[in-house]
Amino acid sequence: MQDKENTRVRYSYGLTSALLVGGAALTLVTGFPAGAQVAQNDEGQMARVVPRAGAPESFADLTAQLQPAVVNISTRQRIQVTSGGNPFAGTPFEGLFGNRGTPAQPQTRQAQSLGSGFIISADGYIVTNNHVIAPQGRGEVEEITVTLSDGTELPATLVGNDASSDLAVLKVERREAFPFVKFGDSSQARVGDWVIAIGNPFALGGTVTSGIVSAVYRNTGSGGAYDRYIQTDASINRGNSGGPLFDMQGNVIGINNAIFSPSGGSVGIGFAIPAEIAAPIVQKLRSGQEIERGYLGIQIQPVAGDLANSLDLPQNRGEFVQSVEPGQAADRAGIRPGDVVTKVNNQDVTSDQTLSFLVANIAPGTRIPIELYREGQRRTVTATVGKRPSDEELAQSQILNGDGSDEADRPAPDANSGEALAQSLGLQVSPLTPRYAQQLGVAADSGGLVILGIDPNSDSGQKGLQRGDIVVTANYRPVNTVADLEGIVSQAKAANRESVLLRIQRRGRPLTYVPIRLR
């Protein structure tokens, strides 16, 4: 089972993504699919079954009409693995018996994945999650098989897939028309509405679960352009990935995609890709169009917690710009690191409507106004939205997280480093002298304060500051002496702020803003 790790929402329960791979190798835990209507070949010939308002007496009639359009999906994959070599390699016993074993040789093995999907047309187009049909690691999908509700197995071809939204479209063929369902309007869903999910959990085909909408637009904190889900307590388990989440009119309002779980099983917190996001992408994949998304070229984080306090801004309003990619749309528009973006194209940036989501859904080449907050001043810039690179290109462009310095190269603590700062920030600092600059690999005339010591129990220690880091600014003001930083801390306390915003330079990494809580 391959899990998607939620890096920004810190729970003891992780976000377990469903790469619906059961069987021998891949087992993924995912959520619900987009909404559906009545499974039928001629909508006019069959009346919809709509339970009466309130708690329905039964979901049986609705399920009977919808279930024929829900399918099980399995793949056969060929995965490249490395075997052979010294069985004790990498252990203390590596050389104990001489140089035994042959050099490691790449080999292949068979793997399987299992998931769910739903038919959206009488001629056999099927929607599922991309991770249900994507190869595992260095693998290649050799065969995709779709099993209908009556047990019929059909070979499927991949029409199109999109990793960013985790959507894929398949095609199956037969002479008879297929029963199908349709997307509904997920924007009309309300917290508390009844929903049902149909899928293939644990390879138990045709399983139906019910629940309610727990949240309409849930941001899980995992980042990305589509971190916006319908949350439900309808039971979702491994194998549900790519299956539909239906409303009581038989519309697909979500595509099951992921769950929060301590063990991989359902605990009543599942996530579905909303139909309003999925339907346009599915249509483009089905017609062979390229999926283009907007891109600004910035690294961001929510304005929350100590960061919001250090900026004296409301919680969860806007996104903080950590870095700007040279030559990209944000750079050309004049956006700088340290800015807080509050509106994009006249739409507020919030925890439910993130900057990444807003920009990704704007066509490249569009000129848009961007409102931001910079050092106490509000201003508006105009940006021409760029084209978002592929996930692979973005991953390749990321800077590695090593700090590039050895512990022995870091400056030693200094007794004259500011007692007040040790009390307030848990830091011992000193001006960046030429000797320190040489040790740290920066220019001799660089400004800032080098960190010489850290109280591990302070917020500075808890947030990962290290000896040898350089404090470049504090609350956007340059700091070249201990007195500079002490003065800024004193002013923050006088203004009843609980945090100060430090900009940190570390060897091998880009400049980063870190809010530090005062004590």
N, C-alpha and C positions, 0 to 999 in steps of 0.2 A: 504494500500500500504506500502510495506516495502522498505525503501531506503538504498542504500549503501552510506555511508558517505565518501567523499574524504578528508582524513586527511592531506595530504601533499600539495595539490594544493589549495591555499586559494582564492577562488572566492566567490562572492556573490551568484553565481549560483552553486548549489551543483550537484554532480554527482548522478543522480537518477537512481538506478539500476532497471532493469526490472525483478522482480520476477513475471512475467506475471500472476498476479492474479487479474483478473477482478472479475466479479460476486459479490457475497455477501461479500467476505472477503478479499482476497488477490488481490491486483492490483499492478503489477510490471511494471516499465518502462524499457525496454531493447532495445538492438540494433539488429544488423544483424547477420545472420548465415553464414556458410561456403559456398563457391562457388558451382555452380551447372552447369551441362550440360543440354542437351536437355532431356525433360521428354519423355521417350520412353521405350519400352520393347526390342526392337532390334535396336541397334544403327545404324546398316547398312541399315535399311529399311527407314530411315527418314533423309533427309539432314538437316543440321543445318541452321538456319536463322541467318545470320550475317549482321547487318546493315552496310551500306557503311561508310567509314571513315568520321570523323567529326560528326557534330550533326545529329543524325538519324532523318528521317522524322517521324518515328513512332516506338514505342516499341511493337506494337500490335501483330505482327507475333511471335516475340520472347516470349512474354508473353503467348500467346495461347499455345505454346509448353511446357513452364515451369510450368504454373500454376497448372496443374493436379497433379504434384508431391509435391505441398505444402499443408500442412494440418493444421487444427486447433486442439488444444489440450486442454482438460478440465479435471480437477480432482475434485473428491469429497473427502473431508477430514473431519476427526473427530478430533476436537481440545478440549483439556482439559482446562477448565477455573474454576476460583474460584468464588463462589457466596454465598450469605447469610451473616450472621454476622450483626454487628451493622452498619446501613446505615450511621451513623455519625462518624464512626471510622476514626481516623486520622485528625479530624477537631476540632476546639475549642468547638464544641457542643457534643463531644463524651460522656461525663458523665452527660449531662444536664437532660436526661430523664431516668437515671438509666441504668442498664446493659440489654438493650433490644437487641433482635436479637439472632439468634442461631449461633453457631460457623460456620465459613466459611467451606463449603463443596465443594470438587472438582466436577465439572459437565462437561459434554461434549456438544459441539454444532457442527453443520455442517458448513463447509466453502467450498468455491470453488476457483479454480484458472483457469485462461485462458492464453493461449500462442499459439505459432506457432511451426512448425517443418517442416521437409522435408524428403521424402522417398529417400533412397540411394540404394535400391535394388528391383528387381522384386518380391522377396519373402517377402517384407514388413518390412524391418528394417528402423527405423525412427530416425533422429537426432534432438535433441532440447537442450535447456539449462537445467541444473540441477535444477535451482531454479523454473522452471516451474512445475516440478513434485515433488519437495522436500516438506515435510510437514512443515507447518507454526508453529514455536515454538514447544510446547509440543503436537504435533499432529501426526496423522497417515493417510497416503493416503489410502483410501478404494477402489477407482476406478479411472482408467484413461481411458478417451474416446477420440478417434481420429475421427475427421470429415473430410471426403475427399471433394474435390472441387465440386463434384456432390451432396453433402449433405448426403452421406452414413455415418452412424455412426458405428464404430467398437470398441470393447473393446481392450485395449492395455496392454501388460505386460512389466514390466521394466526389460531390459536385463542387464544393468549396468549403473552406474552413478559415477561421479567424481566431488566432491565439489570444489577442488582446481582450476580446469580449467573451472568449471561451464558447464560441458557437460553431456549429458545423451543419452542413446540409448534405444528405445522402439521397440516392435514387434507387428505387427497386422497380422491377417490371413484372407484369403479368397481363393476361388478356382482360380479366374482369377489372372493373373499377374498384378502387380502394375506398374504404370508409375513411373519413378525414375530419379533422377539427380545425378551428380557426382561432387566431389571436383576438383577444378582447382588449379593452382599454384599461390598462393597469392603473392609470392616473385616477380613475374613479374608485379604486379600492379604498376601503376605510378600515381602520383598526377595529377589530371585532367582527368583521365579515367572515362568514363561513367559507371554507375552501376544502377541496379534496385533492389528494395527490394519488396518481396511479403510476406504478413502475415495477421495477425488477430487483427489489432489495435482496441481497444475499442469494441471487439467482432464483428467487421465488417469484416467478413471473405472474403478472396480473394482480399484484397486491394493491389494495386500496386503503388509504388512511385519510382521516379527516381532522380538521382543526380550524383555527381562525387565523386571520391576519394579525400578527403581533406588532408589526411596524411596517409602514408603507415605504419609507426611504431610509434604509439602515446603512450607515457607513460603518464598515467593520474596522477601519483603520489600517487596512492592508495596503492602501495606496493604489495608484493606477487610475486609468481613465474611467473605469466602470465599477468603482467601489461604491455601488448604490443598489441595494437589494430589497426585495420584499422579505420580511421575516415572518415565519409561521411556526406554530407548534404542532402542525400535522407531522406525524412521524416520518422522518427521512433517514434512510440508512444506506450502507454501501450497495451500489447497484441502482439507486434511484436517480443518479446523475443523468441529466438530459431529459428526464421525464417531465410531464406537464403538471402544473398547479392550476386547477380549475376553479372558477367562481360558480355560483349557484345557477347561472344561466348557461353553463357548459362552455364558457369561453376560457381559453388559455390565457391567464394573466401573469404567469411566471414559468421559468424553466429551472427546475431543481438543480442546484449547483454546489452547495457546501453546507456544512454544519459546524457548530461548536460542540465539541465532545471531549470528555476525558479519556474515552476508551475506543472511540470509533463508532459507537452506537448512538442512537438518537436519545437526546435528553430534552427534546422539545424546543430546540433553538436551531432552526434550519433557514436557509437563504435561497431565494429564487431570483434569477435575472428577470427584471420587469419586462412585460411584453412591449411597453412603449420604447424600450431600448433594443430589445431583440428583434422585433418585427422589421424595422427598416434594414438592419444588417442582414437578416435572413433573405430579404427580397433581393439585395445586392448580390449575395452569394449565389442565390438561385439563378440570377440572370448573368452571372459571370463578371460583374462589375468589380473594380478595385475598391477596397475599403480605404478611404482617405480620412485622416483625423487631423484636427488642428494641433499646433504645437508652438509653445513660446520659447522653450529652451531654458527653463529655470528649475532649480531644486527648491522645494518648499516644505513647510511644516505648519500644522495648525497653530493658531494663536490661542493658546490655552495654558492653564497652570501658571508656572513661574514665568514663562515667556510673556504671557499677557500682562502679568503683574509688573514685570520689569519695564514694559512699554507703557504702562498705565492705560491699557486698552481693555474693552469688554472681552469676556471669555467667548471663545468659539465664534468670533466674527472676523473673517479675513484669513489670509494665508501669508506666512512670513517667508520672505525670499532669502534663502541661505546662499545661493550662488547663481550666477548668470552665465550661460554658455556664450562665449564670444561669437559674434556674427549671426546669432539666431534672432528671432523676432523680438524677444524681450530686450536684448542688447541694443538692437537698432532703434527701439522705441524709447530708450533711456532709462529702463528699469534697472535698479542697482541692488546689490546685496544689502540686506537690512531694511528694504522696503516692505510694507504690509499692503498686499492687494486686497481691497475691500469690495470692488465691483468689477465684473467683466461683462462688457456689452450691456450695461445697465441692469445686470442681474447681481444680486447680493451673493457674496461668497460666504457660505456657512458650512457647518459640519454635515448637513444633509445635501448641500449643493456645492461641492468642492470646486476649486479652481480647475483641477485636472479634468473633472467631468464637464464643466462648462466649456473649456477650450477645446476638448476633444470632439465636441459636437458642433463646432463651428468649422465651416469649409475652409481649407487652406486658401490663402489669397484674400480673405475677407479683412477689411479694415474695421477695427473695433476700438471703442474707448475703454480704457482701463483706469479705474480710480484707485489711488493708493495713498498711503500715509507714510511720510518720510520725515523723521526727526521733528515730530510735532506739527508738521504742516501737511495739509491735504492737497493733492494735486491730481490732474488727469493727464494721461499720455495716450497717444494713438498708436496702436500696433497693427501691423499687417501679419495675420496669422500664418505661420509656416506649416509645413507638412510633417506630421509625426513620423519619426523613423520606426522601423520594425523593432519588435522586442529584442531580437538578436543584435541589431545595431546598437540599441540603447545599452544592452548588457556589455557589449564590447567596448563602449566608450566610457564606462564607469571607471573611476580611479580605484586601484586596489587599496585595501584598508590597512596595509602595513604602515607604521609610522617611520620606518626607514632608519631608525637610530637604535643603538645599543644602550643598555643601562649604563655602561661605563662612560659613554659619551655625554651623559646628561650632567649639567652643573650640580655641584654639591650644595647643600643648604648653607645659608649665610646668616649669621647672628643678627645682622643689621638689615632685616627685611620687612620691618613694619609690624609691630605687635598688634596694632589696631586691625590690620588686615587679617592676621592670624585669628583674631577673635571673631571678626565679622564674616570672613569668607573661608576661613580654614586654609589660607594660603600664605606661604613665605615667598616673596618676590624680590627681584633686584633689577635695576636698569640693565638693558642688554648691552654689555660692554663688548669691545672687539674680541676679547678672549672668549666670552660666552658665544658670540656670533660665530667664531671659528669652530667651536665645538659643535654647534647646532647646524652648521652648514648654511648660514644665511649671510647676507652682505654685512660688512663691518659697520656701515652707516644705517643699518635698519633700526627703526624705533621700536618701542614696546618694553614690556617687563617680562623677564624670564621667570618661570615658576621654579623655585628651588626646593620647595617642600609642600606637602599636602596632608591635611588631617583626613585620614580615611573615613572618619565618622561625619565629616562635613558634607554639605550638598555638593561642593566641588569634587570631593572624592567619590561620592556616589554617582556623579554624572560623568566620571571617567577622565577628568583632567589629570595630567601626568607631569612629573618633574621633567623640565625641558620644554614644555609648551610655552609659547610666547603670547602674552596678553597684549593685543594690538590696540584695542579701544575698549572703553567702558561706557555704556549708554551713548554710543556713537561718538564719543570724544576721545582723541588720542591720549594715551598714557605713556609717558617716558620716564617718570619718576614715581617713587613710592608715594610721594605727597599728592601727585595727580590722582592716583587711584583712591587714596584715603579721602580726598576731597569729594570725589564723586559718590563714594559710599556714604559719607556724612550727609550729602545733599539728598540722597535717596531716603535715608532714614528720616530726615527732617520733613520730607514730603509724604511720610508714612507709606513708602513703598516697601514691599517685602523682598524684592529681588532686584538685582542689577544684571544688565545684559553685557556679557563679555564677548569680544571677538577673538578667537583663538587661532594661532598659527602653529601647526605641527608638521614636522618634516615629512614630506611625502604625501601630504593631504592638502585639500583646498582649505582656505580660510572658512571658519565655521563660527556661527553665533551660538552661545550657550548661556541660558538664563541661570543665574546662581542665586539661591535663596540666602538671604542674610540671616544671621543668628545673633 
